Amino acid sequence: MTLNKLLVAMLASVTLVAGAAQAAELSIVSGDTGTGLEFLRGQLDKFEADTGNKVTIVPMPSSTTDQFGQYKLWLAAGNTDIDVYQTDVIWAPQLADQFLDLTEAAKDVVGDHFPSIIESQTVNGKLVAMPAFTDAPALYYRKDLLEKYGKEVPKTWAELTTTAQEIMDGERADGNAEMWGFVFQGNAYEGLTCNALEWVKSFGGGQIIEADGSISINNEQAAKAIDMAASWVGTISPEGNLAYMEEESRGVWQLGNAVFHRNWPYAYSLGNGADSPIAGKFDVAPLPAGDGPEARSAATLGGWNVAVSKYSPDPEAAIQLALYLSSAEVQKERALMQSNLPTIEALYDDADIAAKQPIIPAWKEIFQNAVPRPSAPTQAKYNEVSSLFWSAVHSTLSGNGTAAENLEGLEADLTDLKGDAW
């Protein structure tokens, strides 16, 4: 072998060894609903091809409450096995100390995202997570059934209750014994906090705890809203709805056995899938308003973000993955394939998205009605606040006391939890 060939071979060998040494082995947790895991795996495959890094998905329960509990255990233990976490919009104040500050790494792209969403993930000047998609739920309705019975899309919960009962009764009389009027997320978990906050806010009953930290939930309008929801169970909603999360309620809806359904945007593309019995038969609208002087439509602000553990053995590669999963490229694919709402404002004017998912530009009206959960004022105590709230609501839905009784007890529990300050 000539000297030149030997040098070339040695350089090639060094390059290969260096490349192998630079490749990172990363892990990311995911508890996505629907086809979210499949979508994530596809995006990670592209990331691996582009970077040479490898990424393993660690599956999580679909319940966000269970996910949060596991996150806290892992992070408190300084777990180095998880590099990247997918986080709910409400978790930033509670987990900020466990995540890396992405401010410098994301300085060139943060301006592309809705400022309010970046703000929601910034704690004490530290950007703790990059937005992946935002969320706001809608009222899904069977447009074919409304047309059949000559009904309009309900603008109030009272109208929904009446319309749901009439169509349900009519369909059952025609032989569909499985038909229900309305399905939602009624299990005792974070999803019920989202549903119940919408009912309460739509009646002008406040936001459980207000921005100034005051406890507002024990009021007449809030009680009226929750008693209304309790009246659905066993009438227009099945008793089993008390155990439904997103996927259980979507299952009833997508099989064609519900007139109305409350869910997040991901259920839209699944409902219009090739194998869906209701494809082309439904549409969405803003959630109904309650009654009272401050009645309005209200949709709980949701959304998911990507955070990097400060215990990651390879923080640079983990940050690279977080930036990739929050990028315009991935957000566009997510919008096209999952009907998830982008956090990058320019994508709402994207022609491809408008053509394939016309619902996304139309979702702006729903997004404008978004109401945040009280995670900012309650900070590290939010999870306990939410647990107390959903427990009181679930008791009412289950027939264990009236809303007024349960909200009075809730106020006392929240006052004890707050102490001198949140």
N, C-alpha and C positions, 0 to 999 in steps of 0.2 A: 504494500500500500504506500503511495507517495505521501510526502509530508502534508501536501495540501488536502488530500483526501482524508488523512488521519485527523487533521484539524477540523475539517467539516464534520466528520463523524463525532468527534468529541463535543463540538458545539451543539450538534443535534441532540446528543445524549444529555448534555447539561440543560438544554431547553426543555426536553421532555420531563426531566426530573423536577425542574423548577415549576413547570406547569402543573405537575401532579401535586407538588407541595402547596401550590396556591389554591387548588380546588378545595372548596369548603363543603362540609357536610352539615346541612342546615335542617331544622325541623320547624314546622308551623302547625299550630292547632286550628281546628276548624269544626264547627258544629252547625254548618249551614243546613237550611231546610231545602226541600225540593231537590233540584239537581245541582245544588251549589257545590258539593264535593267534586262532582264530575267536572264542572266548569273549572274549579280551582286546579284540579290535576292537569287539565289541558294547558292552563296558563303557566303552571310550574314546569311542564315539559318544555315549553318555549324558552323559559328562563334558563333551564339547564342547558339547552342546546346553545344558547347565546353566550353563556358564562362558563360552562364547564363545571359549575357547582351542582351539587345534588341536594334535593329538598324532599324530606319525608313529611307526609301529613299525619298528624296525630289526631284521630277523630275524637270529637267531644259530643256530649248529649245535645239534643236539639233545644232543650230548655236552657234559656240564658241564665236563669237562676242557678242551675247546676254548674254551668260553665264558670260563672263568676266565683262560685265557691271553690272550684278546683284551681282556678287561677290564683286565688289568694293563698291557698295551701302551697302551691308550687313556688310562688314568688317569695313568700315568707321564709321558705326553706332555702332560698338562693339556688333553685334548680337550674342547672346548666344544660339540661337536656332539651329545653325549649328555647329557640332563638327568637321566633316571631309569634306574636299573639294577635288574633283578630278580636277587636274590642267593640263593645256596644258604646254608643255615643255618650251614655251616662256614666261610664266607668272612669273617665279621665281624672276627675278629682280624687278618686279613691286609690288609684294605682299609679299615680304620677311618679312617686318616689322610686318605683321599681323599673321604670322605663327610661331609655336613653333620650336625651334632648335632640330632636331632629331639626332644630331651627337652622343650623348652619348647613346641614346636608340638603335641606329642602328649599333653601333661600331663592333658588331660581324658578321654582314651580308653585310656591304657595299662593302667589298672586292669581293663579289660574282658577283657584277654587273659590266657592262662595265664602266671603269673609266670615259670616256667622258660623259656618261649620269649622273653619280653622280656629276661630275663637273658642268654640266648644271643646277643642282638643288642646288648648293652651292653658296651662296651669302655672301661675306665678311666673309668667314670661317664658315658660318652657313648653315647646311643642312636643307633646308626648306621643302623638300618633298621627299618621297621615290618613286622610279620608279615602275610603275605597268606594263607598256609595252612600247615598242618603235615602231616607225612607219616610213615607207618610202613608197611612192606610186610607182606604177608600171603601165606599159601599159598592159591592158587586151586586148586580141585579140581572135577573133573567128578562131580557127585553122581549123575548117571544111570549112569555107568560103575561107580562104587563099588557102587551098588545092584545093577547087573547081575551083578557078580562077588562079591557078598556081602562086601564089604570095609568096614572102618571108616576114618574119617579118620585118617591116621597121626599119632601123637603124637611119634614119634622119626624121625630120619633113616634109621635101619635099617629101620623099618617102611615108610617112603616108598619106599626103594630096592626092597624086596621086592614091594610092592604095584604099583609102577610097572612093574616088569619083567613081572609076571604079567598085568596088564591089557594092556600093550603087546603081549605075545606073543599073547594071546587075540584082540585086535582085528586084528592082522596076519593071524592064521590065518583070520579071518572076511573077509579081503579088503582091509582098510585098510592098505596098505603104507606109508602116510605117518605112521602113528601113532607117537608117542614117549611115553616115560614121564614125563619132566620137562624143562622148559626154564626157563632163568634167564639172567641177564646175565653172560656169560663173557668179553666183550671186555676188552682191556687198557686200562681207563679207570676213572674214579671209581666207576662202577657195580659193578665187580668188587670194589673195596674194601668197598663196602656188603655185597655178598653174602658175601664171605669173612669179614668181621668177624662176621656172624651165625653162620656155621659155627663159627668159633673160639670165640666167646663161648658158644655153645650147648653146647660140649664142656667148658666151664670153663677155656678157654685164655687168658682175659684179653682186653684191648682194644687189643692191639698195643703201645701206650704208655699207661701208667697215669696217673691224675690227678696223681701226684707227679712225673711226668716220667720214671719208670723204664721201660726197654725190657723188655717182658715176652714178646714174641712167640715167642722161641725156646724152646718147651717141648713136651713130649710130647703133650699134649692138642691143642694147636694143630696139630701135625704130623698127628695122627690125623684131625682134622677136614678138613684140606686134601687128604690122601690119599684120604679118602672121596669128596670131590667129584671128584677126578681119576678115580676108578673109574667115575663116571657117563658120562664122555665116551666115545662110541662104543658104549655099552651102552644105558642108558635115555635118554641125551641125544645128539643128533646131533653129529658132529665140527664142524659149522658153528656150534654153540653157542659155540665159542671166539671167534667174531666177533659174537655177538649183543649188542646193547644193549637198552634197554627196548622199543622199537618192533619190532625184529626178533623178539624172543622172543614179544611179544604177537601178532604176525602168525601165528606157528605155532599158538599157543594158540587164538586167536579163530577160526581156520579149522577148529577142531575136531580138530587133530592132536597134542594133548598131553593126558595124564591130569592132570598137575600143572604148576603154573606159579607162579613167584615174581615178584610185581610190586607196584607202589605202588597206592594207591586209584583213581587215574584210570582204570585198566584195567577197573574194575568197571562203570561206567556204559557204557563202550564195548562191553564184552562182552555187555551186555544191550540194546544198541541194536536198532532194528527190523530192520536188515540183518545182524545177527550170527547165524551158524549155531549158536552155543552159548547164545543168549539163553534164560534160564530153566533151563539145564542145569547150572549151576555155583554154587558158593558159596565162601566164604573161611573160613579158620581161622588161628589163630596158627601161625607157622612151627614146625617140629618141634624137639625137643630132641635133643642129642647123647647121649653116655653118659659116665659118670664121676661122681664125688661132687658136682661142682658143675654138673651138666647142667641146662639150662633152655631155654625158648624165648627167642630173642633177635631183635629187629627193629631195624635201624639207624634212628636218628632222622633224618628228613629234614625238608623244609619249605623254603618260599621266602618271600622278604621283598622289600620295596621300599625302595631307598636313593636318596638324592639326591646327585648329584655336586657337589663343592664348586666345580667349574668351570662349573656351569650359569649361563648368562647371565641367567636369570630364576628365581632360587631360590625366590621366594615362590610362583609358579605351580607350580613343580616339587614343592614341599612339599605344596601343595594336592592335586596329583595323587597323591602317595604316600599321603596320608591317605585319599583317596577309595578307592584300590585296596585298602587294608587295612581299610576300614570294614565294619560289620556288614551293610550293604546288599549290598555286593559279595561278601562272604564267604558270605552266605546264597545268593546267586545261583550262586556257584561250587560250593557244596555241592550245590545242586539239579541243576545242569546238568553238573558235572564230577566229582561225588562226591569232591571234595577235602575234607580234614578242616579245619574251622574252627579258628582259634586263639582265638576268642572263646567263652568257656566257656558262656555262655547259649544259644548256638546248638545245643548238644547236646541241649537240652530243647525245641527249636523243633518245633511240631506239623507244620508243612509239610515240614520236612526229614525228620522221622521217618516221615511218610506216603510221601514219594517216594523217599527214600534211607534205608530202615531200616538199611542196613549202617553208616551213620555212627555212630549211638548204639552199635551193636554193636562198633564198632572201638575202643571204649575199652579193652577187654581187650588188644587188640594194642598199643595206644599205651602201656599200662602196662608192656609188655615192651621198650620202646624203649631202645636203647643208643647213646650219643653217640659219634661218631668222635673221635679224639684231637686235635681242632683247638685246644682250649683249652690243654692243656699244651705243645703244639708251636708254637703261635701262627704266626708268619710262615713257619715251615718246614713247616707241615702239608702243603702241596701236594707238596713233595719227599718227605716221609714216605709219603704215600699212593701216589705214583708208584713208590717203591721196593717198597712192599708189594704193590701189584697186579701189578707185574712179576714178583716172586718167585712169587706165586700162579699167574699165567698160565703161567709156565715149568713149574710142577708139573702144571697141568691139561693142558699140551701134551705131557707126557711127557719133558720136559727136566730130569731129576733128581727125586729124591724130595722130599717136603715137608721132611723133616729136613735134607737137604743145603741146600735153598734157604733155609730159615729160618735156618740157621747163617750163611750168607752175608749174609742180610738183617740179622741182628743186628749183624754187623761194619759194614755200610754205614750203619746207623742210628747206631751209636756214633760213627763218623767224622763224620756229619752233625751230631750233637748237640754234639760238642766239649765244652767246659766247661759249657755250659748251652743249653737251647733258646732 
